[in-house]
Amino acid sequence: MTTHPELTTIRDYIRYATSCFNEAGLYFGHGTDNAWDEAIALVFHTLHLPHHINPTVLDTHLTKLEQTKLMQLIEQRVTQRIPLAYLTHEAWFAGLAFYVDERVLIPRSPIAELITNHFQPWLDSREAESILDLCTGCGCIAIACAKTFPHATVDASDISLDALAIAKINILRHEVENQVHLIESDLFKSLPNKKYDLIISNPPYVSTEEMSSLPPEYLYEPTLGLAAGAEGLDFAKCILQNAPTFLKSNGMLILEVGNSESALSKRFSNIPFTWIEFDHGGGGVCILTAEQLPIQQAILKESKFDL
């Protein structure tokens, strides 16, 4: 490991990490979008500091142990291209911290903005009483919903036992085990026979072409949570066809398909997708009401896809 005795303060290490990240041409897409923010996240997490601190603290000196730990993480980020969240085992979503490791995708969905806004204006003034988080991963969407709607029951399903193990850690961490219930299921196949006010899903949606060009950082994430066939629509089509069975009459489906938005809109041009515009960036998230879904279901059946 390289040592730099001239680096002594917190400010020194933030600047040094930023320079290293820019020089290495790292990709940022797991909670930050630039080298400076990535460096701050790494340094502050390692030193157990809040992000809102008196700026004078930045000029305090680090212990030898702290310096060694920071240098190790900076070098790992640069030489191995490991995403920061896997190095720190922490990712933020909807203002909440979640444990993550290589068994789950790193939370980064713009759905967080919908949750913090109580799904307004689409949910009107209603309180969601029953919510399904389909393809829950680390459980971030389910847990954020439970915090936002404290009287709701939230089912969180995933086909991956590894993901469910991580989700369990986060459920206990945020003390929502009385609200959030984990279910092992391949999409809808093993779900209970019940109706939901909200079905939210951030399923795999990366197309074959996009998978072949992902930055090295994304290759650390489980392929099971990314790859979705030639057009990136394999899971979205199944969800659209089967969601009506699990929605209340005034229920709503929120589906994220990322960069496969145009492919989905083109393939099903007669479906009345509402694509959400986010204040804080991101896209590829649509909303469909239970009233719209039977039409959608018929179109999907006519298309003769093997779902």
BELWOVEN-V251311 format. One record per residue. RES is the residue in one letter. NEAR is the number of other C-alpha atoms within 8 Angstrom. Layout:
res,near
RES,NEAR
RES,NEAR
This chain:
res,near
M,5
T,4
T,5
H,5
P,5
E,4
L,7
T,10
T,11
I,13
R,8
D,9
Y,12
I,12
R,10
Y,8
A,12
T,12
S,9
C,10
F,11
N,9
E,6
A,7
G,6
L,9
Y,7
F,10
G,7
H,11
G,9
T,9
D,9
N,7
A,14
W,10
D,9
E,13
A,12
I,9
A,8
L,12
V,12
F,11
H,10
T,11
L,7
H,6
L,8
P,7
H,5
H,4
I,7
N,6
P,6
T,6
V,8
L,9
D,9
T,8
H,7
L,9
T,6
K,6
L,6
E,10
Q,10
T,8
K,9
L,12
M,11
Q,9
L,10
I,10
E,10
Q,10
R,12
V,12
T,6
Q,7
R,10
I,11
P,11
L,10
A,12
Y,11
L,9
T,9
H,9
E,10
A,12
W,10
F,12
A,9
G,5
L,7
A,8
F,11
Y,11
V,15
D,8
E,9
R,10
V,14
L,11
I,9
P,11
R,8
S,7
P,12
I,8
A,11
E,10
L,10
I,12
T,9
N,7
H,8
F,9
Q,9
P,5
W,5
L,9
D,6
S,5
R,5
E,6
A,9
E,10
S,12
I,16
L,13
D,14
L,13
C,12
T,17
G,14
C,15
G,14
C,13
I,10
A,15
I,13
A,13
C,11
A,15
K,8
T,9
F,10
P,7
H,6
A,11
T,11
V,14
D,13
A,15
S,16
D,16
I,9
S,8
L,8
D,8
A,13
L,17
A,8
I,15
A,13
K,10
I,9
N,14
I,13
L,9
R,6
H,7
E,7
V,11
E,8
N,6
Q,10
V,14
H,10
L,9
I,11
E,11
S,11
D,8
L,11
F,8
K,6
S,9
L,8
P,4
N,5
K,5
K,9
Y,13
D,13
L,13
I,15
I,11
S,11
N,11
P,12
P,12
Y,16
V,15
S,14
T,12
E,7
E,8
M,10
S,6
S,6
L,9
P,7
P,8
E,11
Y,8
L,9
Y,9
E,12
P,11
T,7
L,6
G,11
L,11
A,13
A,14
G,10
A,8
E,11
G,15
L,15
D,11
F,11
A,11
K,10
C,9
I,10
L,12
Q,12
N,10
A,11
P,11
T,6
F,10
L,16
K,9
S,6
N,9
G,12
M,12
L,13
I,12
L,11
E,10
V,15
G,10
N,8
S,14
E,10
S,7
A,9
L,9
S,10
K,7
R,6
F,8
S,7
N,4
I,9
P,7
F,8
T,7
W,9
I,9
E,6
F,9
D,4
H,6
G,6
G,8
G,10
G,12
V,14
C,11
I,12
L,12
T,10
A,14
E,8
Q,9
L,13
P,9
I,9
Q,11
Q,12
A,8
I,10
L,12
K,9
E,6
S,6
K,6
F,6
D,3
L,5
